Every structure is written in C-alpha cells, then in structure tokens.
Amino acid sequence: MTSRTLAYRTPGRYPVTKATTVFRTLAKLLGPGARWFSNTDLVEWRPVTHNTMDALLLGTGGGVLVAVLVTDED
C-alpha cells in the first residue's frame, strides 16, 4: 500500500524496507491479538473515498486503533 502506487504499481511513498519497518512497528504496537480490517485485497475493493482507487487498513488491539488510508488516480 505504501511502497507501490495502487494505479500503476510504480514506487510509492516509502521504499519497501521503510514500509516493512513501519507496518511491523504498527503490528507490534497492536500486539498478537490484533484484529485487522480492510476494504480491499488489492484485487477487488469497496471504495471508501471518491478517488479512483483507495485502500483502507484498520487495525485494533491493545487499546489502540490504527488507520492507514491510501488513495490513487489513474
């Protein structure tokens, strides 16, 4: 979601190593009992914005809620 754009799969906001570090940190923050929800499996999605493409990831655990929203246009 953050290392590649949704529309063209070109380099995104973060390099793969940085994106991996960020998401591992989020997973550790939420803990092993975290629950994850998304509007997409990156093949099909249910839009949550007016953009052509979007991906929403919600994680909850340890009293913390994390939301990551990525949008793109083609």
C-alpha positions in Angstrom: 0.0 0.0 0.0 2.8 2.4 0.7 5.7 1.1 -1.3 3.9 0.9 -4.6 1.1 3.1 -6.0 -2.3 1.5 -6.4 -2.9 2.5 -10.0 0.4 1.7 -11.8 2.4 -0.2 -9.2 5.2 2.4 -9.5 7.3 3.4 -6.5 5.2 4.8 -3.7 5.7 7.0 -0.7 8.1 4.6 1.0 10.8 2.2 -0.2 9.9 -1.4 0.6 12.3 -1.6 3.6 10.8 1.6 5.2 7.2 0.4 4.6 8.1 -3.0 6.1 9.6 -1.3 9.2 6.5 1.0 9.6 4.0 -1.8 9.3 6.0 -4.2 11.6 6.0 -1.4 14.2 2.3 -0.9 13.9 1.7 -4.7 14.2 3.9 -4.8 17.3 2.1 -1.8 18.8 -1.2 -3.5 18.4 0.0 -6.9 19.7 -0.5 -10.5 18.7 -4.3 -10.4 19.4 -4.8 -7.5 16.9 -7.7 -7.6 14.5 -7.3 -6.2 11.0 -9.9 -5.0 8.6 -9.6 -3.7 5.0 -11.8 -2.6 2.1 -9.6 -4.4 -0.3 -7.4 -7.4 -1.1 -5.7 -5.3 -3.8 -7.7 -7.2 -6.5 -11.2 -6.1 -5.5 -12.3 -3.3 -3.2 -15.2 -1.5 -1.8 -14.4 2.2 -2.2 -14.4 4.5 0.9 -13.4 7.7 -1.0 -14.3 9.4 -4.3 -10.8 8.6 -5.7 -10.5 6.0 -8.5 -8.7 3.7 -6.1 -8.3 3.5 -2.4 -7.1 1.1 0.2 -8.1 1.4 3.9 -6.4 -0.7 6.6 -7.7 -0.7 10.1 -6.0 -2.4 13.0 -7.1 -2.6 16.6 -5.5 -4.1 19.7 -4.0 -3.2 23.0 -6.4 -0.3 23.3 -5.1 1.3 20.1 -6.8 1.8 16.8 -4.6 2.4 13.7 -6.0 3.6 10.3 -3.9 3.7 7.1 -5.6 5.2 4.0 -4.0 5.3 0.6 -5.7 6.8 -2.5 -4.6 7.0 -6.1 -5.9 8.1 -9.5 -5.3 6.5 -12.9 
